[in-house]
Amino acid sequence: MDKHISGFLKYILLEKRYSDHTVESYANDLHQFESFLNGYFGIDQIYWHLADKKAIRYFLIHLQDQGISRRSIARKLAALKSFFKYLVREGIVRHNPGLLIKMPKFEKKLPEYISIEEVEALLKLPEICTFEGLRDLSILELFYGTGMRLSELINIRLSNLLFAEDLIRVLGKGNKERIIPLGSVAKKVLKEYLEIRAQYAAKNVDNVFVLKSGKKMYPMAVQRIVKKYMSQVSNVHKKSPHILRHSYATHLLNAGANIRTVKDLLGHRSLSTTQIYTHISIDHLKSIYQQAHPGASKESKHKLRRS
């Protein structure tokens, strides 16, 4: 591995505190760029000061010719910009050749979500007379009631539950801590689950959610749980925990919540990330308008007579 790439990966892991998943993705992207440069310059060893803006553009064209999606190309370009920024910081190159290269435009897919009626049906499914049923209901309640991510949920410790303040402390992306409000319904279910949890959890496990064996929950187990119940109430394409996060954000905005507040609740770094949900909210308003306004359409419930 190139020593500068290795140094960069250590930097974003230890100093920037990027997630293991992000570090792995950046590593793959940079190794792919390194291989491209080997062929581009016809050399075995890369001299990074030779990698100019033109080389990066050719690399992006090469990716496009291979049928790589624009979203993936955008991520790879972001990795290169970050890497060259590091090289400038270390005095290895003078300028960042990626600065003037614009991200490729791509259509943003609107996130899928389920309706309030589907959520209500979903939360009635787990059999709360069993340990697993009560645990599953607690998981579903937290996903929909707080909008937390899968990684955040499985890493909640007992000490993170601030019941007296109706709050939960989670560790989000980039190991950034945030505090999320805990609703009364989710709090009640969670407390009931914790009473039974003590009978199953291994002594050395302080994660809130555990398997029946006593070990802490792992991502695939939670994904299976969500898919199991969601399959019974919804036809959304991807039946994952993130759908409940999307539903949480969408329902908040549809009910009139301030977008900046929703941004903070979701733990988004940028407001632009949250703004995608406003498109769903606008579609919701259009739907209501089309159904209710007398002059909106032929399908409107109330006809407007014009002479």
C-alpha positions in Angstrom: 0.0 0.0 0.0 1.2 3.5 -0.8 2.6 5.1 2.4 0.7 8.3 1.8 -2.6 6.5 1.4 -1.8 4.5 4.5 -1.1 7.7 6.4 -4.3 9.3 5.2 -6.4 6.3 6.3 -4.9 6.4 9.7 -5.5 10.1 9.9 -9.2 9.9 9.1 -9.7 6.9 11.4 -7.8 8.2 14.5 -7.9 12.0 14.2 -11.1 12.7 12.1 -12.8 9.7 13.8 -14.5 8.5 10.6 -16.4 5.2 10.9 -14.8 1.9 9.9 -17.2 1.7 7.0 -16.2 5.1 5.6 -12.5 4.4 6.0 -12.9 1.1 4.1 -14.8 2.9 1.3 -12.1 5.6 1.0 -9.4 2.9 1.0 -11.1 1.1 -1.9 -11.6 4.4 -3.8 -8.0 5.5 -3.4 -6.5 2.1 -4.4 -8.7 2.2 -7.5 -7.3 5.7 -8.3 -3.8 4.5 -7.6 -4.2 1.6 -10.1 -5.6 4.0 -12.7 -2.6 6.3 -12.3 -0.2 3.4 -12.7 -1.6 2.8 -16.2 -2.1 6.5 -16.9 1.5 7.4 -16.3 2.9 4.0 -17.1 4.9 3.8 -13.8 4.9 1.5 -10.8 5.4 4.1 -8.1 3.0 7.1 -7.8 4.4 10.6 -7.4 1.4 12.4 -6.1 2.5 15.9 -7.3 2.1 14.6 -10.9 -1.6 13.8 -10.3 -3.1 16.9 -11.7 -6.7 18.0 -12.4 -6.6 16.4 -15.9 -5.6 13.0 -14.4 -8.6 13.1 -12.0 -11.0 14.1 -14.8 -9.7 11.2 -16.9 -10.2 8.9 -13.9 -13.8 10.1 -13.6 -14.4 9.5 -17.3 -12.9 6.0 -17.0 -15.3 5.3 -14.1 -18.3 6.5 -16.2 -17.2 4.3 -19.2 -17.3 1.3 -16.8 -20.9 2.0 -16.0 -20.2 3.2 -12.4 -23.2 5.2 -11.1 -22.9 8.9 -10.7 -23.6 8.6 -7.0 -20.6 6.3 -6.6 -18.4 8.5 -8.8 -19.3 11.5 -6.6 -18.2 9.6 -3.5 -14.9 8.7 -5.1 -14.3 12.3 -6.0 -15.0 13.3 -2.4 -12.5 10.8 -1.3 -9.9 12.2 -3.7 -10.5 15.8 -2.6 -10.2 14.8 1.0 -7.0 12.8 0.3 -5.3 15.7 -1.6 -6.3 18.1 1.1 -4.4 15.8 3.5 -1.4 15.8 1.2 -1.4 19.6 1.1 -1.6 19.6 4.9 1.4 17.3 5.1 3.4 19.3 2.6 3.6 16.5 0.1 1.8 18.4 -2.7 1.4 22.2 -3.1 -2.2 22.4 -4.4 -5.3 20.3 -4.2 -6.1 19.4 -7.9 -9.6 18.2 -7.0 -10.8 21.6 -5.7 -11.9 23.0 -9.1 -13.6 19.7 -10.2 -17.4 19.8 -9.6 -19.3 16.9 -8.3 -21.2 15.1 -11.0 -24.9 15.9 -10.9 -27.3 13.1 -10.1 -31.0 12.8 -9.3 -31.8 12.5 -5.7 -34.1 9.6 -4.9 -36.8 10.5 -2.5 -36.6 8.3 0.6 -39.3 5.7 1.0 -41.5 5.9 4.1 -44.6 4.3 5.5 -47.8 6.0 6.4 -48.9 6.8 10.0 -51.6 4.1 9.6 -49.0 1.6 8.6 -46.8 2.6 11.6 -49.8 2.1 13.9 -50.4 -1.4 12.4 -46.7 -2.2 12.6 -46.5 -1.4 16.4 -49.4 -3.8 17.1 -47.7 -6.8 15.7 -45.1 -7.9 18.3 -46.4 -10.3 21.0 -45.5 -8.4 24.1 -46.1 -11.5 26.3 -42.7 -12.8 25.3 -39.1 -11.5 25.8 -38.5 -11.3 22.0 -41.8 -9.7 21.3 -41.3 -7.0 23.9 -37.8 -6.4 22.7 -38.9 -6.2 19.1 -41.6 -3.6 20.0 -39.0 -1.6 21.9 -36.8 -1.6 18.8 -39.6 -0.5 16.5 -40.7 2.2 18.9 -37.2 3.6 19.2 -36.6 3.6 15.4 -39.9 5.4 14.7 -40.0 7.4 17.9 -36.5 8.9 17.7 -35.3 8.5 14.1 -32.0 7.0 15.3 -29.8 5.0 12.9 -29.3 1.2 13.1 -25.7 1.6 14.4 -26.9 4.0 17.0 -29.6 1.7 18.3 -27.4 -1.4 18.7 -24.8 0.6 20.6 -27.1 2.1 23.2 -25.8 1.3 26.7 -27.9 1.2 29.8 -26.1 4.4 31.0 -27.3 6.2 27.8 -30.9 6.0 29.0 -31.8 9.2 30.7 -35.4 8.3 31.8 -35.7 11.1 34.3 -35.1 13.7 31.5 -37.0 11.7 28.8 -33.8 11.6 26.7 -31.5 9.1 25.1 -27.8 9.7 24.4 -26.5 8.1 21.2 -23.2 8.1 19.3 -23.8 9.1 15.7 -21.7 9.3 12.6 -18.1 10.4 13.2 -18.5 9.4 16.8 -20.5 12.6 17.5 -22.7 12.4 20.5 -26.3 13.7 20.4 -29.2 13.7 22.8 -32.6 12.6 21.4 -36.0 13.2 23.1 -37.8 10.0 24.2 -41.6 9.9 23.9 -43.8 8.6 26.7 -45.0 5.5 24.7 -41.5 4.4 23.7 -40.3 5.1 27.3 -43.1 2.9 28.8 -42.4 0.0 26.4 -38.6 0.3 26.9 -39.0 0.2 30.7 -41.1 -3.0 30.5 -38.5 -4.6 28.2 -35.7 -3.7 30.6 -37.4 -5.5 33.4 -37.3 -8.8 31.4 -33.9 -8.1 29.8 -32.2 -8.6 33.2 -33.2 -12.3 33.0 -31.5 -12.8 29.7 -28.5 -10.4 29.3 -25.0 -11.8 29.9 -23.3 -10.1 32.9 -20.6 -8.5 30.8 -23.1 -7.0 28.3 -24.4 -3.5 29.0 -26.0 -2.9 25.6 -29.7 -2.3 25.9 -30.7 -4.7 23.2 -29.7 -8.3 23.5 -30.4 -11.6 21.9 -32.2 -14.4 23.7 -28.8 -16.0 24.2 -27.7 -12.9 26.2 -25.3 -11.5 23.7 -25.6 -8.0 22.3 -27.7 -7.5 19.2 -25.9 -7.3 15.8 -27.0 -5.3 12.7 -28.3 -8.2 10.7 -30.5 -9.5 13.5 -32.1 -6.1 13.9 -32.6 -5.8 10.1 -34.4 -9.2 10.1 -36.6 -8.1 12.9 -37.7 -4.9 11.1 -38.2 -6.7 7.8 -40.3 -9.4 9.5 -42.8 -7.0 10.8 -42.8 -4.4 8.0 -43.5 -7.1 5.4 -46.8 -7.6 7.1 -48.0 -4.0 6.8 -46.3 -2.3 3.9 -45.3 -2.8 0.3 -42.3 -0.5 0.4 -39.4 -1.8 -1.7 -36.7 -1.8 1.0 -38.0 -3.0 4.4 -35.2 -1.7 6.6 -34.7 0.3 9.8 -33.9 3.3 7.7 -37.5 3.4 6.4 -38.6 4.0 10.0 -36.1 6.9 10.2 -37.4 8.3 7.0 -41.0 7.9 8.3 -40.1 9.7 11.5 -38.6 12.7 9.6 -41.4 12.8 7.0 -44.2 12.7 9.6 -42.5 15.4 11.7 -42.3 17.8 8.7 -45.9 17.0 7.5 -47.1 17.9 11.0 -45.3 21.3 10.8 -42.0 20.7 12.5 -39.2 23.2 11.7 -36.7 21.7 9.3 -33.7 22.8 11.4 -35.1 21.0 14.4 -35.6 17.9 12.3 -32.0 18.2 11.1 -30.7 18.3 14.7 -32.9 15.4 15.7 -31.6 13.2 12.8 -28.0 14.2 13.5 -27.4 15.5 10.0 -24.3 17.6 9.5 -25.8 19.7 6.7 -29.3 21.1 6.3 -29.2 20.1 2.6 -29.3 16.4 3.7 -32.5 17.1 5.6 -34.1 19.1 2.8 -34.8 16.0 0.7 -37.7 15.3 3.1 -39.3 18.6 2.3 -40.0 17.2 -1.2 -42.0 14.4 0.3 -43.8 17.0 2.5 -44.6 19.1 -0.6 -46.0 16.0 -2.3 -48.1 15.4 0.7 -49.5 18.9 0.6 -50.2 18.6 -3.1 -52.1 15.4 -2.6 -54.3 17.0 0.1 -54.9 20.0 -2.2 -55.8 17.8 -5.1 -58.3 15.9 -3.0 -59.8 18.8 -1.1 -59.8 22.0 -3.1 -62.9 22.5 -5.3 -61.0 23.8 -8.3 -57.9 21.5 -8.0 -58.8 18.6 -10.3 -61.6 16.4 -11.6 -60.8 13.9 -8.8 -61.4 16.6 -6.1 -64.0 15.6 -3.5 -65.6 19.1 -3.6 -66.5 20.3 -7.1 -66.4 24.0 -7.9 -69.2 25.0 -10.2 -68.3 27.6 -12.8 -70.9 29.2 -15.1 
